[in-house]
């Protein structure tokens, strides 16, 4: 059972690798950052083996490097498109470079990698890590557009690839990653106060949801978006 | 009014509003190809035109196809349609205090272009609604909420 996880060096990515590894998958862990080695070492201490591929998925070469690594393992059963970046700014001040960078990484990379790996899939599950920001989020025009695009990609692929391959999206809200901890304390406190669950989510909670969507326990679910945001989509 | 529309029939109808309203009408291209570069070009075009319009305090209306919101016409058109909807919600949030509206119209195959043109005029004419998806048809009923 092979699982491919992108963005594997980040907080959610590392939790995804741990959870899918615990479920018995051979893990192909992809990230552009050299910090990928930290994830490999950390999970190795826990007895989980990852096969790292340091690659830039916005390039054809990067996608080909992942495909080549995956071929060694045979069919892909799980693909988690988790790689993502932010370049936040109000729309009126947003630069072309920041717009393009976020779109290429968050949406373009997922599209290109999925097209490359689908021929290696039999019965499989694809999970796209979108964001609650696809519902709209101040200062994130580029990010919310990219994450909404991921929802569109999820729906189209779910229709195209059924019944063999299921495609779903998860949309995390504020999750306790390094990115979230980089938010100024007072701002983060206000953000948490608006979450009915009264806390940030944990990367492991996102991983648990993804793991569910990766298994046959969710075999009747496809083309859906599941928001995991502590109720933030309802509160003021 | 700034108009980005590949359909000659709809463009001709929207032209009639050009002198009466100010803002941007951006009609998503039905011919977006499979290559990522084409998707990126369409969304980049939307970004640039939206940024210009809102910087000038002028409303924005995107027109997409309901089938594209539901992914029925393949990934490229779905990525564009849903990307525009999410961007609309964010742009509307950022400009609500300024009273500048940003909305999306979802059309269907048999939606009369004159109806689309009329709604574009309505949506560019006031501060509200904003951040909304207006379905001009009934094919969305019983289907996924975008």
Interface residues (C-beta under 8 A of the other chain):
Chain A: X90 X91 X92 X94 X96 X99 X100 X103 X104 X107 X108 X111 X112 X133 X134 X135 X136 X137 X138 X139 X140 X141 X142 X144 X145 X146 X147 X148 X149 X150 X151 X152 X153 X154 X155 X156 X157 X158 X159 X160 X223 X224
Chain B: X36 X39 X40 X43 X44 X47 X48 X50 X51 X54 X55 X68 X69 X70 X71 X72 X73 X74 X75 X77 X78 X79 X80 X81 X82 X83 X84 X85 X86 X87 X88 X89 X90 X91 X92 X93 X94 X131 X144
